[in-house]
Amino acid sequence: MQFKILIADDEKNIREGLAASLEMDGYLVETAAGGDAAFKRFQKGDIDMVITDLRMPGLSGEELLKRVDSETPGIPVIVLTGHGTVENAVAAMRNGAYDFLTKPVDLDHLSLLVKRALQSRELFLRHRRLEEELEHRKQFRTMVGTSAPMRHVFDTINRAAPSKASIIITGESGVGKELVADAIHDLSPRKNKPLIKVHCAALAASILESELFGHEKGAFTGAVARTRGRFELAHEGTLFLDEIGEVDQNIQIKLLRVLQEKKFERVGGEETIEVDVRIVAATNKDLKAEIKKGNFRDDLYYRLSVVNIHVPPLRERKDDLPLLITAFLREFAEENGKTLEGIDDKARAALYAYDWPGNVRELRNCMESAVVMTRSAVITAEDLPPTVRAQNDSSWIRIPLGSTLEEAERIVIRDTLSAHKGNKSKAAEVLAVGRKTLHRKLAEWGEEGEEKNEK
């Protein structure tokens, strides 16, 4: 990368001479005639290093150093000083300066100092980018996908998570709605506060009300002590309400009040409790259809669905199958102490042909079963569950609606290869493309794989 250096000195000849020398070393250089002008330029961004005179009219070099360090910690600052102010320069180093030079400046020594300082800066930036990438991956946990539908999901999560808006996650059972809720919380300002989860369909209405809002001692038979509900436990954090479409109408009214007023009473209590909770809900139902049937309140729906994230079924993002299969194989091979080399072509074709009505959850269970059942280092069709194994029909290629041309091309090439057991010559012949073209495409996608016997 090309670094940009800011030089601040009230002596024109010095700053222009330093700038010319550093430009010859290949750096981008900007200059300022004083500390005030230098700090204004620094605040605009994209400065990697500051070289400043210690004594200047207005904002001094020492004060500029403090402001730069406060604004962007880690930016290297080299201080220039006259012979009579060396002690001040040493004091500046204690305040965070990278080094100091006395005037007249030895340009060779300056060049060496700048090079070392910017190498340290580059290592710092690389380390920070790596930490951010690892944190980002951690926040998305086991969510895997590069298909267009999943890229849209990831983008929506990234944009919505930092806000305070209520979010509703829709999609079929098994698509990973809970993982989306996890990612929203992890990417939000509330990530260090509680994430409380409630499966609304698993509890009767009377029990669910107590679970959500808590109850006072004696509120009902068995209420032997005051109990805080999930809303109180989630204060300043996130409350995930799974299967919100199953909630009783009476509880819907109380939920609406909490969303509107941020307050409620425990079951059997009179004390009004105020909470700061971000609501994330999920459902596999069509809530607009439920509203028409009279089963769900429209005002609650609009309060919940400030942002709507739809997680597509696996059959609509089959381009993600290779990544998901690889991730699950690695997970279960490690869990079961097995060394696996991969999946044979027949098993792969069966996995691609199956429509996965149970979505990612079903695929995960399928791969766990295959890892447990296999007797070899390669998963075969016989290791797959019967319902999946029965789908080994290579006469059809399924391309989800909404796929880009590149995604469609990848599916066609991948499935044609599987149908011909990895024989690239045969696949190229069927696809009416050159063998070199096929190899180039596979290399671009990182799917070159091993050579098959193509004689």
C-alpha positions as CSV (number, residue, x, y, z in Angstrom):
1,M,0.0,0.0,0.0
2,Q,1.1,3.6,-0.6
3,F,1.3,5.6,2.6
4,K,0.4,9.3,3.0
5,I,2.5,11.5,5.3
6,L,1.5,14.9,6.8
7,I,4.3,17.4,7.5
8,A,3.6,20.3,9.8
9,D,6.2,23.1,10.1
10,D,5.9,26.9,10.0
11,E,9.2,27.2,8.1
12,K,8.4,26.8,4.4
13,N,11.9,25.7,3.2
14,I,12.0,22.9,5.8
15,R,8.5,21.5,5.1
16,E,9.0,21.7,1.4
17,G,12.5,20.1,1.6
18,L,11.2,17.3,3.7
19,A,8.3,16.7,1.4
20,A,10.5,16.5,-1.7
21,S,12.8,14.0,0.0
22,L,10.0,11.8,1.2
23,E,8.3,11.9,-2.2
24,M,11.5,10.6,-3.7
25,D,11.1,7.6,-1.4
26,G,7.7,6.9,-2.9
27,Y,5.4,8.3,-0.3
28,L,2.4,10.6,-0.8
29,V,3.1,13.8,1.1
30,E,0.9,16.8,2.2
31,T,2.1,19.8,4.1
32,A,0.7,22.3,6.6
33,A,2.1,25.7,7.7
34,G,1.1,25.2,11.4
35,G,-0.5,22.9,14.0
36,D,-4.0,24.1,13.5
37,A,-4.0,23.6,9.7
38,A,-2.3,20.2,10.2
39,F,-5.0,19.0,12.6
40,K,-7.8,20.1,10.4
41,R,-6.3,18.1,7.5
42,F,-5.7,15.1,9.8
43,Q,-9.3,15.0,10.8
44,K,-10.3,14.5,7.1
45,G,-8.7,11.0,7.3
46,D,-6.3,8.9,5.2
47,I,-3.1,10.1,6.9
48,D,-0.8,7.3,7.9
49,M,2.0,9.4,9.6
50,V,2.6,12.9,11.0
51,I,6.0,14.7,11.1
52,T,5.7,17.9,13.1
53,D,7.9,20.7,14.3
54,L,7.7,21.0,18.1
55,R,7.4,24.8,18.3
56,M,4.9,26.5,15.9
57,P,2.6,29.5,16.2
58,G,-0.9,28.5,17.4
59,L,-1.2,24.8,18.1
60,S,2.2,23.5,19.1
61,G,3.7,20.2,17.9
62,E,3.2,18.7,21.4
63,E,-0.5,19.6,21.4
64,L,-0.9,18.3,17.8
65,L,0.7,15.0,19.0
66,K,-1.8,14.7,21.8
67,R,-4.8,15.4,19.5
68,V,-3.6,13.0,16.8
69,D,-3.1,10.3,19.4
70,S,-6.5,10.9,20.9
71,E,-8.2,11.0,17.5
72,T,-6.5,7.9,16.1
73,P,-4.3,5.9,18.5
74,G,-1.4,4.1,16.7
75,I,-0.6,6.8,14.1
76,P,3.2,7.3,14.3
77,V,4.3,10.9,14.9
78,I,7.9,12.1,14.5
79,V,8.8,15.3,16.3
80,L,11.3,17.8,14.9
81,T,13.1,20.1,17.3
82,G,15.9,22.6,17.6
83,H,19.0,21.8,19.7
84,G,17.8,23.9,22.6
85,T,14.5,21.9,23.1
86,V,15.7,18.3,23.2
87,E,14.3,17.8,26.7
88,N,10.9,18.9,25.3
89,A,11.2,16.4,22.5
90,V,12.0,13.6,24.9
91,A,8.9,14.6,26.9
92,A,6.9,14.4,23.7
93,M,8.1,10.8,23.2
94,R,6.8,10.0,26.6
95,N,3.4,11.3,25.4
96,G,3.4,8.9,22.4
97,A,5.8,10.3,19.8
98,Y,7.5,7.6,17.7
99,D,10.8,9.4,17.7
100,F,12.3,12.9,17.4
101,L,15.0,14.5,15.2
102,T,17.0,17.6,15.8
103,K,17.3,20.3,13.1
104,P,18.9,20.4,10.6
105,V,17.4,17.1,9.8
106,D,19.6,14.2,8.6
107,L,17.4,13.1,5.6
108,D,18.9,9.6,5.4
109,H,18.1,9.1,9.1
110,L,14.6,10.5,8.6
111,S,14.1,8.1,5.7
112,L,15.1,5.1,7.9
113,L,12.8,6.3,10.7
114,V,9.9,6.8,8.4
115,K,10.3,3.3,6.8
116,R,10.4,1.6,10.2
117,A,7.5,3.5,11.6
118,L,5.3,2.8,8.6
119,Q,6.3,-0.9,8.6
120,S,5.0,-1.0,12.2
121,R,1.9,0.8,11.1
122,E,1.2,-1.6,8.3
123,L,1.6,-4.6,10.7
124,F,-0.8,-2.9,13.0
125,L,-3.4,-2.4,10.3
126,R,-3.1,-5.9,9.0
127,H,-3.5,-7.3,12.5
128,R,-6.6,-5.1,13.1
129,R,-8.1,-6.2,9.8
130,L,-7.5,-9.9,10.7
131,E,-9.1,-9.4,14.1
132,E,-12.1,-7.7,12.5
133,E,-12.5,-10.5,10.0
134,L,-12.3,-13.1,12.7
135,E,-14.8,-11.3,14.8
136,H,-17.1,-10.9,11.8
137,R,-16.9,-14.7,11.1
138,K,-17.5,-15.4,14.8
139,Q,-20.5,-13.2,14.8
140,F,-22.1,-15.1,11.9
141,R,-21.2,-18.3,13.7
142,T,-22.2,-21.3,11.6
143,M,-24.1,-19.4,8.9
144,V,-22.6,-20.5,5.6
145,G,-23.4,-19.3,2.1
146,T,-22.1,-17.4,-0.9
147,S,-25.2,-17.7,-3.0
148,A,-27.1,-14.5,-4.0
149,P,-30.0,-15.1,-1.6
150,M,-27.6,-15.6,1.4
151,R,-25.5,-12.6,0.4
152,H,-28.7,-10.6,0.6
153,V,-29.4,-12.0,4.1
154,F,-25.9,-11.2,5.3
155,D,-26.2,-7.6,3.9
156,T,-29.5,-7.0,5.6
157,I,-28.2,-8.3,8.9
158,N,-25.2,-6.0,8.7
159,R,-27.3,-3.0,8.0
160,A,-30.1,-3.7,10.5
161,A,-28.1,-5.1,13.5
162,P,-26.6,-1.8,14.7
163,S,-30.0,-0.2,14.9
164,K,-32.7,-0.4,17.7
165,A,-35.4,-1.5,15.2
166,S,-37.5,-4.6,15.9
167,I,-36.8,-7.4,13.4
168,I,-38.9,-10.3,12.2
169,I,-37.2,-13.3,10.6
170,T,-39.3,-15.4,8.3
171,G,-38.6,-18.7,6.6
172,E,-39.4,-22.4,6.7
173,S,-38.5,-24.6,9.7
174,G,-34.8,-25.6,9.6
175,V,-33.5,-22.7,7.6
176,G,-31.5,-21.2,10.5
177,K,-33.7,-18.4,11.8
178,E,-32.2,-18.7,15.3
179,L,-28.7,-18.3,13.8
180,V,-29.8,-15.1,12.2
181,A,-31.0,-13.8,15.6
182,D,-27.6,-14.7,17.1
183,A,-25.8,-12.8,14.4
184,I,-28.1,-9.7,14.8
185,H,-27.3,-9.7,18.6
186,D,-23.6,-10.2,18.1
187,L,-23.3,-7.4,15.6
188,S,-25.4,-5.0,17.6
189,P,-24.3,-2.5,20.3
190,R,-26.1,-4.8,22.8
191,K,-23.7,-7.7,22.1
192,N,-22.2,-7.6,25.7
193,K,-25.7,-7.7,27.2
194,P,-28.0,-10.8,27.5
195,L,-29.6,-12.6,24.5
196,I,-32.7,-14.3,25.9
197,K,-34.6,-16.8,23.8
198,V,-38.2,-18.0,24.2
199,H,-39.7,-20.8,22.0
200,C,-43.3,-19.5,22.0
201,A,-44.9,-22.7,20.5
202,A,-43.5,-24.9,23.2
203,L,-45.4,-23.3,26.0
204,A,-49.1,-23.1,26.9
205,A,-50.6,-19.5,26.9
206,S,-50.7,-19.3,30.7
207,I,-47.2,-20.5,31.1
208,L,-45.9,-18.3,28.3
209,E,-47.3,-15.2,29.9
210,S,-45.5,-16.0,33.1
211,E,-42.3,-16.8,31.2
212,L,-42.3,-13.5,29.4
213,F,-43.5,-11.1,32.1
214,G,-42.7,-12.9,35.3
215,H,-45.1,-13.3,38.2
216,E,-45.7,-12.3,41.9
217,K,-45.8,-14.8,44.8
218,G,-49.3,-16.3,45.0
219,A,-50.3,-15.2,41.5
220,F,-51.4,-18.7,40.8
221,T,-51.1,-22.2,42.2
222,G,-47.5,-23.1,42.5
223,A,-46.2,-19.5,42.4
224,V,-44.3,-19.8,45.7
225,A,-42.0,-16.8,45.0
226,R,-41.7,-13.7,42.9
227,T,-40.1,-14.6,39.5
228,R,-38.6,-12.3,37.0
229,G,-39.7,-12.9,33.4
230,R,-37.7,-13.0,30.2
231,F,-38.3,-9.3,29.5
232,E,-36.6,-8.3,32.8
233,L,-33.8,-10.8,32.2
234,A,-33.2,-9.3,28.7
235,H,-33.0,-5.7,30.0
236,E,-30.6,-3.7,27.8
237,G,-30.1,-6.8,25.6
238,T,-32.1,-8.7,23.0
239,L,-35.2,-10.9,23.4
240,F,-35.7,-13.6,20.7
241,L,-39.2,-14.7,20.3
242,D,-39.2,-17.9,18.2
243,E,-42.5,-19.0,16.5
244,I,-44.2,-15.7,17.3
245,G,-47.1,-16.7,15.1
246,E,-48.2,-19.2,17.8
247,V,-48.8,-16.6,20.5
248,D,-52.2,-16.3,22.0
249,Q,-54.2,-13.1,21.3
250,N,-54.2,-11.9,24.9
251,I,-50.4,-12.2,25.1
252,Q,-50.2,-10.3,21.8
253,I,-51.9,-7.4,23.4
254,K,-49.3,-7.3,26.2
255,L,-46.5,-7.7,23.7
256,L,-47.8,-4.7,21.8
257,R,-47.8,-2.6,24.9
258,V,-44.2,-3.5,25.7
259,L,-43.2,-2.6,22.2
260,Q,-45.0,0.7,22.4
261,E,-44.4,1.8,26.0
262,K,-41.4,-0.3,27.1
263,K,-43.3,-1.2,30.3
264,F,-45.5,-4.0,31.7
265,E,-46.7,-5.7,35.0
266,R,-45.8,-9.1,36.3
267,V,-48.7,-11.7,36.4
268,G,-50.6,-11.0,39.6
269,G,-48.6,-7.7,40.2
270,E,-49.4,-4.0,40.2
271,E,-45.9,-2.6,40.0
272,T,-45.1,-1.2,36.5
273,I,-41.7,-2.3,35.3
274,E,-39.8,-0.4,32.6
275,V,-37.4,-2.2,30.3
276,D,-35.0,-1.5,27.4
277,V,-35.2,-4.6,25.2
278,R,-34.7,-5.1,21.5
279,I,-37.2,-7.6,20.1
280,V,-36.2,-10.1,17.4
281,A,-39.0,-12.5,16.4
282,A,-39.2,-15.4,14.0
283,T,-41.9,-17.4,12.4
284,N,-42.5,-20.1,9.7
285,K,-46.0,-18.8,9.2
286,D,-47.3,-16.2,6.7
287,L,-48.3,-13.6,9.3
288,K,-50.2,-11.5,6.8
289,A,-52.4,-14.5,6.0
290,E,-52.8,-15.1,9.8
291,I,-54.0,-11.4,10.1
292,K,-56.7,-12.0,7.5
293,K,-57.8,-15.1,9.4
294,G,-58.0,-13.0,12.6
295,N,-55.2,-15.0,14.3
296,F,-52.6,-12.3,14.6
297,R,-52.9,-8.6,15.3
298,D,-51.9,-6.3,12.5
299,D,-50.7,-3.6,14.8
300,L,-48.4,-6.0,16.5
301,Y,-47.2,-7.3,13.2
302,Y,-46.2,-3.8,12.0
303,R,-44.5,-3.1,15.3
304,L,-42.4,-6.3,15.0
305,S,-41.6,-6.1,11.3
306,V,-39.7,-2.8,11.1
307,V,-37.1,-4.9,9.3
308,N,-38.0,-8.2,7.7
309,I,-35.3,-10.8,7.0
310,H,-36.4,-13.7,4.9
311,V,-34.1,-16.8,5.1
312,P,-34.5,-18.8,1.8
313,P,-35.1,-22.6,1.9
314,L,-32.1,-24.7,1.0
315,R,-33.7,-25.8,-2.3
316,E,-33.5,-22.2,-3.5
317,R,-29.8,-21.8,-2.7
318,K,-28.3,-25.2,-3.7
319,D,-25.1,-23.4,-4.8
320,D,-24.3,-23.3,-1.0
321,L,-24.4,-27.1,-0.7
322,P,-20.6,-27.6,-1.3
323,L,-19.8,-25.2,1.5
324,L,-22.4,-26.6,3.9
325,I,-21.5,-30.2,3.2
326,T,-17.8,-29.4,3.8
327,A,-18.5,-27.6,7.0
328,F,-20.7,-30.4,8.4
329,L,-18.3,-33.1,7.3
330,R,-15.4,-31.4,9.1
331,E,-17.5,-30.8,12.2
332,F,-18.7,-34.4,12.6
333,A,-15.5,-36.1,11.5
334,E,-13.7,-34.2,14.3
335,E,-16.5,-35.0,16.7
336,N,-16.4,-38.7,15.9
337,G,-12.6,-39.0,15.6
338,K,-12.7,-39.9,11.9
339,T,-10.5,-38.9,9.0
340,L,-12.5,-38.3,5.9
341,E,-11.3,-37.5,2.4
342,G,-14.7,-36.3,1.0
343,I,-17.7,-37.6,-0.9
344,D,-17.9,-39.7,-4.0
345,D,-19.7,-38.5,-7.1
346,K,-22.7,-40.7,-6.7
347,A,-23.4,-39.5,-3.2
348,R,-22.7,-35.9,-4.3
349,A,-25.3,-36.2,-7.1
350,A,-27.8,-37.6,-4.6
351,L,-27.2,-34.7,-2.2
352,Y,-27.7,-32.1,-5.1
353,A,-30.8,-33.8,-6.5
354,Y,-32.6,-33.9,-3.1
355,D,-34.9,-30.9,-2.3
356,W,-34.2,-30.8,1.4
357,P,-37.7,-30.2,2.8
358,G,-36.1,-30.0,6.3
359,N,-33.6,-27.4,5.0
360,V,-30.2,-26.9,6.6
361,R,-31.2,-28.8,9.7
362,E,-32.0,-31.9,7.7
363,L,-28.8,-31.6,5.7
364,R,-26.8,-31.4,9.0
365,N,-28.5,-34.5,10.4
366,C,-27.9,-36.2,7.1
367,M,-24.2,-35.5,7.1
368,E,-23.9,-36.5,10.8
369,S,-25.6,-39.8,10.0
370,A,-23.3,-40.4,6.9
371,V,-20.1,-39.7,9.0
372,V,-21.3,-42.1,11.7
373,M,-22.3,-44.9,9.2
374,T,-19.4,-44.8,6.7
375,R,-16.9,-47.6,6.9
376,S,-14.3,-45.8,4.7
377,A,-12.6,-42.4,4.3
378,V,-15.0,-41.4,1.5
379,I,-18.8,-40.9,2.0
380,T,-20.7,-43.0,-0.5
381,A,-24.4,-43.0,-1.5
382,E,-24.9,-46.1,0.7
383,D,-24.0,-44.0,3.7
384,L,-26.8,-41.5,3.1
385,P,-30.3,-41.9,4.5
386,P,-32.7,-43.8,2.2
387,T,-34.8,-40.7,1.4
388,V,-31.7,-38.9,0.1
389,R,-30.1,-41.9,-1.6
390,A,-33.3,-42.5,-3.6
391,Q,-32.9,-39.1,-5.2
392,N,-29.8,-40.1,-7.2
393,D,-31.2,-39.0,-10.5
394,S,-28.7,-37.3,-12.7
395,S,-31.0,-36.6,-15.6
396,W,-32.1,-33.2,-14.3
397,I,-30.3,-30.1,-13.3
398,R,-32.2,-27.7,-11.0
399,I,-31.4,-24.0,-11.2
400,P,-33.2,-21.8,-8.6
401,L,-35.1,-18.8,-9.8
402,G,-33.1,-15.6,-9.2
403,S,-29.8,-17.2,-9.9
404,T,-27.2,-15.0,-11.7
405,L,-25.8,-16.3,-15.0
406,E,-22.5,-17.1,-13.2
407,E,-24.3,-19.1,-10.5
408,A,-26.4,-20.9,-13.2
409,E,-23.2,-21.7,-15.2
410,R,-21.6,-23.1,-12.0
411,I,-24.5,-25.3,-11.2
412,V,-24.7,-26.7,-14.8
413,I,-20.9,-27.5,-14.9
414,R,-20.9,-28.9,-11.4
415,D,-23.9,-31.2,-11.9
416,T,-22.7,-32.3,-15.3
417,L,-19.4,-33.3,-13.8
418,S,-21.1,-35.2,-11.0
419,A,-23.4,-37.0,-13.6
420,H,-20.2,-38.2,-15.4
421,K,-18.3,-39.2,-12.3
422,G,-15.8,-36.3,-12.6
423,N,-14.7,-37.1,-16.1
424,K,-13.8,-33.6,-17.4
425,S,-13.4,-34.7,-21.0
426,K,-16.9,-36.2,-21.1
427,A,-18.4,-33.2,-19.3
428,A,-16.8,-30.8,-21.7
429,E,-18.1,-32.8,-24.6
430,V,-21.7,-32.8,-23.2
431,L,-21.5,-29.1,-22.4
432,A,-20.0,-28.4,-25.9
433,V,-17.0,-26.4,-24.5
434,G,-13.3,-26.9,-24.7
435,R,-11.6,-28.9,-22.0
436,K,-9.3,-26.0,-21.3
437,T,-12.3,-23.7,-20.8
438,L,-13.8,-26.2,-18.3
439,H,-10.5,-26.4,-16.4
440,R,-10.2,-22.6,-16.3
441,K,-13.8,-22.3,-14.9
442,L,-13.2,-24.9,-12.2
443,A,-9.9,-23.3,-11.2
444,E,-11.6,-19.9,-10.9
445,W,-14.1,-21.5,-8.5
446,G,-11.5,-23.5,-6.6
447,E,-13.1,-26.7,-7.6
448,E,-10.4,-28.2,-9.9
449,G,-10.3,-31.4,-7.8
450,E,-8.4,-34.5,-8.6
451,E,-8.0,-35.8,-12.1
452,K,-10.2,-38.7,-13.1
453,N,-9.4,-41.5,-15.4
454,E,-10.7,-40.1,-18.7
455,K,-9.5,-42.7,-21.2
